[in-house]
Amino acid sequence: MAESAVSFLLNQISVVLRDEQQLLGGLEREIEFIQNELGQMREFLRVADANEETNSNLKEWVAQLREISYDVQHVLDKYMLRYGRRLDTNGFIKKFHASIKNMKARRQIASEIQAIKSRLENVSKVQLKYKEMYTVLDQGSSSAISSYDGRCDALFLEVADVVGIEKSKEQILEWIWSMDSNGFEVISLVGMAGLGKTTLVKKVYDDELVYKRFKRHVWIVVSDYTDAKHILSNLIKKLVGEIKESPPQELECMSIDEMRNFIYEFLIEKDYIIVLDDVWNISIWEVIKFALPKRNFRGCIIITTRFNNIGKAACWETNHVHNLEPLPAQESKILFYKKAFPRNPCPPYLKEYAESVLKRCEGLPLAIVLIGELLATKNNRAEEWEMFNRSLCHELESGSLRRVWKLLSLSYNDLPYYLKYCFLYLSIFPEGGLLEKEKIVRLWIAEGFVQSRQDRTVEEVAEDFLNELLSRSLIQVAEKNVDGRARAFRIHDLLREYITSKARAQNIVTIQNGGKMDWPNKIRRLAIQKFVDFSIVKNNFEYLHSLLVLCDEKLAYGLIKELINKCRLLKVLDLRGAPLETIPDAIFKLYHLKYLCLRNTLVKIIPKSIKNLENLETLDLKNSGVTELPIEILKLHRLRHLLVYKYKTMSYVSFDCIQSFKAPYSIGSCLPCLQKLCCIDVDDEVDGIRMVTELGKLTQLRRLSIAKLRSEDGKELCSSIAKLTSLRSLRIYSIEEGEKLDVDYALSCSGLPFLRTLVLCGRLEKVPRWIPSLHGLTTLYLGWSRLREDPLTGLQDLPNLARLWIHYAYVEGLSFKGGGFQKLKQLWVGKMKRLKWVVVEKGCMPFLTEWAMWDCKMLKELPQGMEHLSDLQVVTLGNMESEFVERVVEEKRNGGDNWRLARVPHLRFGIVNSNIL
C-alpha cells in the first residue's frame, strides 16, 4: 500500500509544481528533492508491498514510508490553505499584519519540510539494504507474481464437504456431452475466492464417464507459476508423465514457441481434457491457447478464475461461462450444521449465534466449512460462541482462520496500486448497506484517487475502476438499471472484514461504529457509522481530510460545528441527514473542500460565502429545503455535480412532483465543468430565455433536469440541447400541467447519440420528431402528454428501449405491431381516458416482463394478444372500471389453464409503482 500512497503523493506534487510554482518560493527545491527521492523508491515499493507480511522489519519500513507520504501531503495542504486562497488584504495594516503571519507560517512549514526530508533520507538509506534482499520486478501489478505460491490454492474443499453444486456440475457436464466428435470446447468458471470453483471442477474432472471420454488428462494450477514459460514447461511434464514418459531433455532450453509446438504435436488427433485452475492473467491464456489443436479430435479446456474478463475472453466463441454464486441460505445452513454439529442437532440456545455466523459467511463454502469445524471444538458452550462472533475479524486476521484471510488476500495483493486505495475506501460503508455507484464515483474523485486519462473524464475512469473490481469478483452487482447497467454494488461480509482491517492498519480510514477502539495518532479520514462522544479525541483532528457521517442517529448541531472547526483541511464532508437548518460558518473556510453533501437536511439558505469554496466539485443538496442559489455560486468554476432538487411525491397523479431551484442565468458561462445539473428552474420572465440559452454552453453535461419550462422557450431549448451531445439523461417539466411542452424541433444531425433516459412531463400532442432517432434510449417517460396520435408508430423501432411510460394521452387505441419493441421489458399505460382497445401482435415485445395499466376507464377488456408475451411475469391493473375488473376475474375463473394470462405468475389489482421518476 505504500506504493499507492507514494504514487498519489507524486501526482499531487506534480500538480503543485506545475500550477502553483510561484507560491512555493524557497520551498520549491525541497519539494523537488522529496519528489525525486520518492520517485526512485516507487519501483522497489512493488516488491516491498508484496513481501512485507513475511518480514516484520520490511513491514515497519513500508509503514514509515507510507506515513512520510501522508505527512508530505498534509504539509502541502496546509501550505496551499495558507497561500493558495485569494485573501482580502486591503489596507496597510492588514497587509503588514498578513505579511508577518506569512513569515511565521513559512518558517513553520519550512521546518516541517526539513523534518520530513530528514526522515526520508534515513528511510532511503535503509532501502539499500532491502534492495540487496529482493529483486525488483520489471513489470506487473503492485504485488509480486511470487505471491501466487499455491499456499492458498491447495485449500480447496473436499468433495464430501460440498452441498448445492449439483446443478452447476450438471451444467458443465451438459456442455461437455454436447461436444462434437471433432469439437473444441472452452468452459470458464468464474467467482470470488472461496466459492468452491476448484472443488466443482474436480468433481467434474474425476467423474468416471468424463475420464473415459478423454485419452489425455491434465490438471495444472496456473497461479503456482510465475510466467508463461514455466506454465508451458510444467504442462509438458504432466502430459508426458501421464503416459509414463520423460520430458524432452532440451525442455529447459526451449523457447515458448517450441514448447507450444511440442504440446500441439503431442495432443493432435487425441481427445483431451485440460484444467487450468486459477488463471490470473489474460496474457497467460493467450499464450496457452495457441498450443492447443482444434481439429480432428475432441478437446476440452476448463478454466477457473476470479476474473470475469478472463472467463469471457476464453469463451468468446461459445459463451460457456458459468458464474458460480454463493450457496443459498438453506444449503449454507446444511453445510454449516454438518460441520459445527457433526453428531447432534444444533441446540436451541446456539441458533441465534449460528444464524449470525451464517449471515457473515454469506454462502462462501470455504469459510462455512472452516468456521464450522472450528466451532465444533467449542463443545456447544454459548459464551465461546458469543466470543467468537465478537472476535471473528481477529480469528481471520491472526487466529485459526488465517487460511481464509490468506485466500482473500490473493485477490487484494494482485490489485494495481491505483485500485488498492479505491477498494479499501469501500470499508467506509456500513455492513449490509448498498454501495451506490454515483456516490462512490464522486467520493473517489474528491479523495484524489482518480485522474483523467487522455480523452476520458475522471467520472469515466472511476467507472472503469468499479468495473475492474467487479471483473475481479471483489464486488457484486446489487441493483441494476433496466438496461442492465449496475446502479449499486455490495461486498461480501468477509471481504468487508478484510478491507476494514487493512484500511485501519494502513491508516487510510478510521471507522467509528460505536464500540471501543484505539484511535490512531493522526486521523486522516473518519467515517462515523454509529454515534460517538468526540471528547475523547479532541486533539486528533488536525490531520483529518475526510469526514463522513453515515449513521442513523442524529448528531447534535453543536457537536458538528465543533468538529468542523477543528478540521481546516477537509476535502470531503458528508453530513447527509444531519439536523442542520443553517450551514455552519466554519464550512465556508474549508479551502480544500471538493465534496459537500447536505442531502436530507433542513437547510434552506445557501449564503454568499459559498464563493469561498473555490475547489468544490460536488454540491449535493438533494431533498433539502434549498430553492435558490446566490449569484456567488458562479465563483465555483470547478463545480462538476450540482444536485438541488426534491421529489415532493413519487405519485403519478401529481403533476407538480418536483421541487427545483433558481440559479443565476449566466450559469453556462461560469460553470463550464458541470456534468450534472438537477433540477434548474427556467420560468423567469426576464432571465428564463437567457437561462435556456446558457444551458447550451454546458457541453460536458451528462445529466440535465429542467423545470417550469414555458412554451415560448421550447424552440431555444431544443437549440441548446442539440449542443449537449454528451447527455445521458434529460428531464424536462413544463411550467403548468396544461402548458405546451413545445420541443418538436429538429436537432442537429448528430442528435443525442448517448442519451439513455428521457422524461418529458407536459402537453405534447404528438411525439417530438427527434425521439425516434435516439438509438441509445433505454427509458422513455411521456407524462401528462395529451397525445392525440398513436405514439407507438414512432417508438416501436427504438432498438434499445427497455422501459416505456405513456401517461394522459387522448388516443382511442394502441396497436403494438409485430416485430416492434424488441428490447422492451417494462410498460406502463395510465390515465388514458379515451382508450378503448389495445392490440398486441405476435412477435412484439418478446422480452416484456412487466405491464401496468391504470385509470383507463373506457377500456372494457384485457389487451388482445397478451398471450403472445411469453416472458410476462407481472400484470398490474389499478383504478379500472369495476366492469373491467369483474370481466378479468371471470375470465380467469372460467379459463383455467387456457386463460390468456394463465402463465403470468403475478396478476395484481391495486396501486401502480411509479418510481420511474
Phi, psi and omega in degrees: 000340178298327178299320178297312181300315181294317182296317178294322178295317180299324176297317181294318179298319179300319179294316181297315181294332181278315189260335187236027186301322183294339181276342186284331180058230182288352181276351184302316182295322180293320179295319179294325177298314179299317179301314182294317181297314180293322179299321180290331182272346188299320182297316180293335181298334177299318178290316183298314179301323183286335187247002186296332182289341181260359182216107185295325179293318177296322179299319178294321178297317178298318180297319179297316180293324178296316180294325176299316179299315178299318184290324176298316178299319180298316180295318178299319179295319177298319181296315181290329175298322183283319190243350183276341183278154171273109184258148177276105181237039177293137179099146185296317184297315180297317181295317181296315180297318180295322181294321178296314180297323179295320179299315179296317181295318179299316180297318180296314181293320178299321178295319178295320178297318179297319179297318178295318179302318179296316177299320181294321179297319179295317179296321180298322179295317180296329181302323183302322179295317182288332179297329178288338183270332185234149179265132179287133177287142179280330184204183178104186182281184184289349174257151179284145177298332181298346178294342175273073185260007176083356183300315184274332182294336179282358185269016183295158190286152170291145182302326181294340182278347192268133171234155171079016180247009182298320180297319178296319178297317180299322179296316180293317178298323178299317178295322180292314182294335182279359180292142172289162178296337177243038186258163177228126188231133172242126180239132180243135171249123186239139176172166181292163180299138176092000182281346180097026179300314181296319180298316180298313181295323178297324179295323176288314184299322182274357179301131186300318181292324177295317182298319181289334184288333184243148180269334181239135185224123180223135173238124180225130177273104188297323185287356175283349187241152190273336182207175185296324182295317177296322180295313180297320179300315180287331175296318178298314181300320181286325178296310182286331180294328180297329180258020175060037175249161177270148177294159179300142183299328184272013186305314184294340181264355182291148171279170178301317180297321179293321177295317180297321179294321178298313180298317181301311182293326181292324186267346187300136180062026175233140173284131183215155172229129181233127175257124175251099187271133176060060175283124189245357183214128183297329181293330177297315178296320180300324179288315186290321190298332181281354176270357188252119178292153187233011182227157172060038182189181172238108182242130181233125176247126175245125183246135167248139183201155174268358188251119180299321183294327177292315179301317181289320181296322182290332185246029188296335181279322185254339184060032178273070178251123178251112178274110182284127182257159174301157179297141173298164187303314185293319181288328174298318181296318180299314181296316182295313181296326178298324182271318185282331182229071188293338185245329185228161177295165178292126177296145181304325183286352178255356186297322180298317179292321179298318179296322179296317178296315181299321179299320182283333176288332176048045173077013180275108188303315182301315180295319181299315182294310184293319179291320178299316179296322179294315182291338177295339180274357184273002176056033175058031178272122186299320183295326179286324175295318180295319180295321178297317179301321181287331188247026182302319181299318179296318180299322179290320188283319186218006183257211186286351178257019183300337178298321177295317179302316181296321179297317178294327183292336179302314181294322180291315184297333181279352181292141170294158188303323185288343177266340182296312176303312183300317182292313180296330181297336181294348178292348179293337185279136184298154180301134178084351181276158177276151178256101183290129185300312184298321180293316179301314182301312183292323179291315178304317181295315180297326180285347180087015181283345188233134174238150178293155181227118177047247184263015180253136178285165178297326178296318179293321177295319179298320177294324175300319179298316178298317180296326179291319175297322178294317180297329181274007179064026179270337172228160179234151177287127179258325179220143179237153167286169184297336180270007176095352179287143182291137177248330179210154182236169172222163179230139182301141184303320181289323174295323179295320175301319182295309184288332176295316178296317182294318180295324178292316181295326181271001182054041176273317180221136170254123184249122176257110181244021174099340181270175177290144182204157173269113182282135177292158179296325181236103179275119185257324175221135183232122175247117182264107180265337173217154186299144179217153175273113186280002180295338182279349182230042186299328188259013189255008189256007180299327185264004185290127179249340182218134177227119180234119178263107187243015184263160178281333179295146180272117176281139181297144180303317181299322180293318178298314180298316180296319181295315181294326177301334182269356188241082184279348187250018183299136172251333180233127178223110181243108181242031183302136178079001181290150182281061182256129171257331174231156181272127179303138181302330183299333180297325184279005173257004183272085186301323185277355188301127179246335186227117179232116180243117175238031180298143176062027174258178180262012181297134180241334186240132171257115184286167181296336181292000173302336182298338182290340183273063189289348177260004184295133179246330179232125173236107185251106179242024181299138178061025170261188179262009184287127178235001180205141177248141181287164181297338180295345177299336182289352177280347184272073189292345181263004183297130182243331184227113181239104185243106182223086180198165179210133173278115179291326177204150176263009185281142179288347185274354183252123178285315182275072189259350187233137175265122183255188180221152176267143180220159176301141188295335184274028183299326182293324181282329189262339182238065188290347184270359186302129175257326181227132180222107184213130354237115192270139183269127183236033186264003182295129183295329181271308187262356183302309181294325178292322177298314180300320178294318181298329181301331180293347179273348182272068190287352178266359183301132171257329182223128182224131177231126185237134179239155173061046177283131177272150183303319184290347180262001185297317183295318180293325178297318178299322177297320179290316182300324181301337180272348185265067188286355179262002184301134172253332182220132180224126179230128182230126179240130179285165186290328179219160183303319182271355182290134180290132174271088191274079182236023180270064179232146183294136172271181179293169184299330180283337178062216179239080192295337185251005183295126180250325183237130178226122177239119176240116184239101182157175185287121181250316183075322172212158182292126178307142189297338185272349182294317180299346180268002181275080187290342178268357186295130177246333181229129179226125178239120176243093186256142179053039193279332184054036179298138180249354177241149178302114184284345188292330182303317183274351185252340191295339182263004176297117193289339185240007183295121183246340182221128182225132179231118176242122191225134174059055176254159184253030181271152180268339181210153176235126182241111178268103186285150178301135181089352181272161175051058187289344179239009182293131180245329183227134182224127175239131177230117186217153175054043179262088191294336183253002185291123182247333183210151176221131181236133177242114179278154179299137180093356178265146177048056185294341183248014180295126180249337185220130179227123178240137176224136180208150175055044174247081195289339181268356179281125187257343182211164177299152179305137176289137177092004179299337180294344178284345185275084189290339181266001185295127183247326185226128172237122181242130180236120184230141176053045177262164179299146181300326178298320179295313182297315180299322181292319179296316181297319180293318178300319181295318182292319184277332186281331181057224181290345181267358179296146187299334179250022183298331183273354180278118185296327188231114173245120187237142172244117180159212186285137178268130177293128186237035184281010177299333181297000000 
